[in-house]
């Protein structure tokens, strides 16, 4: 059994980051590069991946870039295989793939709902089996930890938010899958961390016309993600005001929580 603070020293580690080409994952990679680490960067956009890789190499980090789509099982398998072939192990995998577009249920289509599920749930499901297999084959450290899999979920994964029903449903499915992995695989030396940001002012989010209370910047979001990884907590929710609002809405009677969410969101 490994200690609760299993990620207290994120340095000299081999780190796979999926969705690394933009947003909080890109900012987090730059933060992690301030320590001596090795990186596998995975995303669809080769040009942006290469730009980030050049920045990390300028900080004396060893970097492998893998261009692929997390919604394609062969691409996720390939990323893990290439990482293991080059570095021999993966200490931390951060799966930061997904999007939460505005979707009004009176206007959305079945195809739109399925696409949202593909991007926010299937991307996680495609990475988990190859990562679990690879990490279970690795030697455990002195604390009994073989590897950590972290997933960027969302506070929307705890409650059905208006204008984000399909996104909330996909993130809820991802939350439960990670919870099951955590219980089942902790005896094998695997750690699972779920990061739950609220609204973050990424370029993608800013294009949608919907309320975003307590929104934080990309850089602040990346700092909070790093704090979550270092904390060793199973679940890390942020920012504080919105996370407590979501917690409150989950325990209040439905008739009260609906009025609360309508008023705030």
Secondary structure by P-SEA (a helix, b strand, c coil): cccccccccccccbbbbccccccaaaaaaaaaaccccccccccccaaaaaaaaaaaaaabbbbbbbbcccccaaaaaaaaaaaaaacccccbbbbbbbbbcccccccccaaaaaaaaaaccaaaaaacaaaaaaaaacccccccccbbbbbbccccccccccccaaaaaaaaaaaaaaaaaaaaccccbbbbbbbbbccccccccccccccccccccaaaaaaaaaaaaaacccccccccaaaaaaaaaaaccaaaaaaaaaaac
